[in-house]
């Protein structure tokens, strides 16, 4: 993969990382700054449900942050865009769709097929 393409992915990943970290900061600030007092149990339950939903989203984003950092590290060490399973190049189309991927489409299909077989 040429340097221009690597820089494109690195910039996009860095931008997404920055957005996710800013959103996490807003969530923490918003949750620690709230001093609501709801005498109605239904209102309180709604607030707790909303907070739990937000925290589940942030947990998924935390995992994505980790994957983004790993992808940036792969760009820097020269292994970005190479399938960890078979060693072939991962297509640009796949990397555009999911830049944190570590598997080519064929290896990913195989992995999902094995997972489905275990569940069934």
N, C-alpha and C positions, 0 to 999 in steps of 0.2 A: 504494500500500500504506500502511495507516495506521501510526502510530507504535507502537501496541501490538504489532502483528504484527512490525514491524521489531525492536523490543526483544526479542521472543520469539526470533527467529532469532539476533540478536546474542548473547544470553545462552547459547543452545544452542551456537553456534559457539565462544564463548569458553570454555565448559566443556569442549568436546571438545578444543580447543587445549591447555588446561591438562593434560588427561589424557594427550595424546600427548607433550607435553614432559616430563611426569613419568616416563612409560614410557621415553622416550629416555634420561633421566638415570639411571634404574635400570639400563638396559642398559650404558651406559658405565661406571658404577660396578662393575657385576658383571663386566664383561670386563677391566677394569683391575685389579681386586682379586684375580683368580684367579691362583694360582701352582701349577697342577696339574703334576704330573710323572707321565706315563704311560709306563712301560717297554713296555707292550703296544701295538704299532702299531695294532691294531684299535680299542682304546679311544681312542687319540689321533685316529684317523680319524673316529670317532663324534663326539668333541668338536668337531673342526673342521667336520664336516658340520652339527652343531647350531648352531655359531656362524655359519656362512655362511647358514643358513636364517634365523636371527634378524636378521642384517644385511640380508638381502633384505627382510624385513618392515619393518625400521626405515627402509630407503630408500623404500619405498612410503609409509610414514607421514610421512617428511620431505616428500615431494611433496604429501601431503594437508595438512600444516601450512602449506605455501606457499599452497595453494588456500584454506584457511580464512582466512588473513591477507588474501588478496585479497578474499574475500567480505565480511569485516568492513569492509575499506576501501570496498567498493561500498555497503554499508549507510550508511557515513558520508558518502559523496559523492552519495548519492541514486540510484545506478544499480542497486542490488540488486533482483533480481526482474524485470529487463528483459532480454529476449533480445538478445544482441549481434549476432545475425544479422539478424533481421527487425524488432526494436524493439517487438514485442508483449510483453505481460506474461507471465511464466512462472507457471504455475498453482501455487497454494499446495500442492496435492498433490505436484507434482514437487519443489518446494522442500523440503517435509517429507521426501521420500525422499532427496533429494540437495541439501542447502542450498548446496553450493559450485558448483552448475551455473551456466552462463552462457548456456545455450541452452534455448529452449522445446522441448517434446516433438517437435513437427513438424520443427523445424530439426535436432534431434539425429537423428531418424529419417533425414532426408535425408542428413546427414553420414555416418551409418553405412552407408547404401545406397551412397553414392559410394565409401567405403572398401572395401566388399565387392566392388564392381565392379572396383576397381583390383587387388585380390588375385586375383580370378578370371580 
